[in-house]
Amino acid sequence: MITEKQWKIFVDCKGDADIIFRSARKKEQALMEGFDWGLIWELLQDLHMLYNDLLSEEYKKKTLAKFESLECEPLVRDKIVEYAKNLNVREKPSRSFWRKWW
């Protein structure tokens, strides 16, 4: 289950697992142990394409099913949706971009 704390850490470290395990405190590292970074990035990219109407109907259904099966707190689910809608996959996000998600 993805908690609010895990989502905050994900956003703070820009979605980069290497950052969390190189520079975070032990408490944060322990909290992120077993966190599926690849799944979250895949889901964010799929949701971004879904909200920009870039997916086939079949893939939309698969993406929504995957998102619905994701175990997370309700507030986190809302933040993931907002984050995916505003994700700019062409340029590297600025620090202020990441900060507004928490």
Short mmCIF file of the C-alpha atoms (twelve columns), coordinates in Angstrom:
data_MODEL
# 
_entry.id   MODEL 
# 
loop_
_atom_site.group_PDB 
_atom_site.id 
_atom_site.type_symbol 
_atom_site.label_atom_id 
_atom_site.label_alt_id 
_atom_site.label_comp_id 
_atom_site.label_asym_id 
_atom_site.label_seq_id 
_atom_site.Cartn_x 
_atom_site.Cartn_y 
_atom_site.Cartn_z 
_atom_site.pdbx_PDB_model_num 
ATOM 1   C CA . MET A 1   0.000  0.000  0.000   1 
ATOM 2   C CA . ILE A 2   1.325  3.423  -0.941  1 
ATOM 3   C CA . THR A 3   1.047  5.844  1.946   1 
ATOM 4   C CA . GLU A 4   1.128  9.639  1.964   1 
ATOM 5   C CA . LYS A 5   4.641  9.534  3.428   1 
ATOM 6   C CA . GLN A 6   5.884  7.276  0.641   1 
ATOM 7   C CA . TRP A 7   4.331  9.509  -2.022  1 
ATOM 8   C CA . LYS A 8   5.968  12.579 -0.439  1 
ATOM 9   C CA . ILE A 9   9.349  10.852 -0.498  1 
ATOM 10  C CA . PHE A 10  8.791  9.762  -4.120  1 
ATOM 11  C CA . VAL A 11  8.071  13.368 -5.129  1 
ATOM 12  C CA . ASP A 12  10.886 14.827 -3.003  1 
ATOM 13  C CA . CYS A 13  13.459 12.555 -4.625  1 
ATOM 14  C CA . LYS A 14  12.016 13.223 -8.094  1 
ATOM 15  C CA . GLY A 15  11.012 9.616  -8.526  1 
ATOM 16  C CA . ASP A 16  14.658 8.532  -8.517  1 
ATOM 17  C CA . ALA A 17  15.249 5.483  -6.320  1 
ATOM 18  C CA . ASP A 18  18.993 6.111  -6.374  1 
ATOM 19  C CA . ILE A 19  18.558 9.475  -4.644  1 
ATOM 20  C CA . ILE A 20  16.599 7.999  -1.772  1 
ATOM 21  C CA . PHE A 21  19.069 5.215  -1.134  1 
ATOM 22  C CA . ARG A 22  22.150 7.435  -1.440  1 
ATOM 23  C CA . SER A 23  21.091 10.545 0.446   1 
ATOM 24  C CA . ALA A 24  17.985 9.943  2.538   1 
ATOM 25  C CA . ARG A 25  17.839 9.269  6.234   1 
ATOM 26  C CA . LYS A 26  17.658 5.668  7.426   1 
ATOM 27  C CA . LYS A 27  14.020 6.168  8.488   1 
ATOM 28  C CA . GLU A 28  13.040 7.257  4.960   1 
ATOM 29  C CA . GLN A 29  15.029 4.437  3.391   1 
ATOM 30  C CA . ALA A 30  13.264 1.908  5.613   1 
ATOM 31  C CA . LEU A 31  9.888  3.384  4.677   1 
ATOM 32  C CA . MET A 32  10.648 3.014  0.965   1 
ATOM 33  C CA . GLU A 33  11.916 -0.559 1.227   1 
ATOM 34  C CA . GLY A 34  9.946  -2.699 -1.192  1 
ATOM 35  C CA . PHE A 35  8.389  0.331  -2.936  1 
ATOM 36  C CA . ASP A 36  7.837  -0.506 -6.608  1 
ATOM 37  C CA . TRP A 37  9.379  2.505  -8.375  1 
ATOM 38  C CA . GLY A 38  9.012  0.995  -11.829 1 
ATOM 39  C CA . LEU A 39  5.311  0.301  -11.359 1 
ATOM 40  C CA . ILE A 40  4.645  3.885  -10.250 1 
ATOM 41  C CA . TRP A 41  6.551  5.411  -13.188 1 
ATOM 42  C CA . GLU A 42  4.826  3.076  -15.645 1 
ATOM 43  C CA . LEU A 43  1.438  3.969  -14.188 1 
ATOM 44  C CA . LEU A 44  2.180  7.713  -14.217 1 
ATOM 45  C CA . GLN A 45  3.204  7.606  -17.861 1 
ATOM 46  C CA . ASP A 46  0.170  5.516  -18.833 1 
ATOM 47  C CA . LEU A 47  -2.200 7.832  -16.958 1 
ATOM 48  C CA . HIS A 48  -0.556 10.851 -18.573 1 
ATOM 49  C CA . MET A 49  -1.166 9.370  -22.010 1 
ATOM 50  C CA . LEU A 50  -4.717 8.429  -21.026 1 
ATOM 51  C CA . TYR A 51  -5.565 11.981 -19.937 1 
ATOM 52  C CA . ASN A 52  -4.079 13.342 -23.157 1 
ATOM 53  C CA . ASP A 53  -6.155 10.885 -25.205 1 
ATOM 54  C CA . LEU A 54  -3.141 9.066  -26.644 1 
ATOM 55  C CA . LEU A 55  -4.201 5.493  -25.867 1 
ATOM 56  C CA . SER A 56  -6.337 2.957  -27.666 1 
ATOM 57  C CA . GLU A 57  -9.610 1.963  -25.985 1 
ATOM 58  C CA . GLU A 58  -8.187 -1.425 -25.027 1 
ATOM 59  C CA . TYR A 59  -5.074 0.073  -23.414 1 
ATOM 60  C CA . LYS A 60  -7.216 2.681  -21.608 1 
ATOM 61  C CA . LYS A 61  -9.201 -0.131 -20.003 1 
ATOM 62  C CA . LYS A 62  -6.009 -1.934 -18.967 1 
ATOM 63  C CA . THR A 63  -4.528 1.263  -17.535 1 
ATOM 64  C CA . LEU A 64  -7.648 2.084  -15.532 1 
ATOM 65  C CA . ALA A 65  -7.831 -1.488 -14.234 1 
ATOM 66  C CA . LYS A 66  -4.176 -1.315 -13.174 1 
ATOM 67  C CA . PHE A 67  -4.799 2.017  -11.432 1 
ATOM 68  C CA . GLU A 68  -7.894 0.712  -9.646  1 
ATOM 69  C CA . SER A 69  -5.977 -2.324 -8.395  1 
ATOM 70  C CA . LEU A 70  -3.201 -0.127 -6.969  1 
ATOM 71  C CA . GLU A 71  -3.334 -0.203 -3.205  1 
ATOM 72  C CA . CYS A 72  -2.933 3.306  -1.832  1 
ATOM 73  C CA . GLU A 73  -4.554 5.814  0.476   1 
ATOM 74  C CA . PRO A 74  -7.394 7.827  -1.135  1 
ATOM 75  C CA . LEU A 75  -5.498 11.129 -0.912  1 
ATOM 76  C CA . VAL A 76  -2.504 9.524  -2.606  1 
ATOM 77  C CA . ARG A 77  -4.718 8.260  -5.419  1 
ATOM 78  C CA . ASP A 78  -5.906 11.833 -6.032  1 
ATOM 79  C CA . LYS A 79  -2.332 13.147 -5.992  1 
ATOM 80  C CA . ILE A 80  -1.228 10.493 -8.489  1 
ATOM 81  C CA . VAL A 81  -4.020 11.529 -10.857 1 
ATOM 82  C CA . GLU A 82  -3.143 15.239 -10.594 1 
ATOM 83  C CA . TYR A 83  0.554  14.477 -10.992 1 
ATOM 84  C CA . ALA A 84  -0.063 12.340 -14.090 1 
ATOM 85  C CA . LYS A 85  -2.285 14.976 -15.686 1 
ATOM 86  C CA . ASN A 86  0.457  17.595 -15.368 1 
ATOM 87  C CA . LEU A 87  3.431  15.379 -16.113 1 
ATOM 88  C CA . ASN A 88  5.649  16.838 -18.815 1 
ATOM 89  C CA . VAL A 89  7.564  13.937 -20.290 1 
ATOM 90  C CA . ARG A 90  9.632  16.086 -22.658 1 
ATOM 91  C CA . GLU A 91  11.629 18.148 -20.219 1 
ATOM 92  C CA . LYS A 92  13.243 17.567 -16.867 1 
ATOM 93  C CA . PRO A 93  10.974 19.015 -14.169 1 
ATOM 94  C CA . SER A 94  12.274 21.914 -12.100 1 
ATOM 95  C CA . ARG A 95  12.560 21.749 -8.333  1 
ATOM 96  C CA . SER A 96  9.523  24.023 -7.937  1 
ATOM 97  C CA . PHE A 97  7.483  21.638 -10.102 1 
ATOM 98  C CA . TRP A 98  8.207  18.771 -7.718  1 
ATOM 99  C CA . ARG A 99  7.536  20.843 -4.616  1 
ATOM 100 C CA . LYS A 100 4.002  21.746 -5.658  1 
ATOM 101 C CA . TRP A 101 2.987  18.094 -5.479  1 
ATOM 102 C CA . TRP A 102 3.282  18.019 -1.748  1 
# 
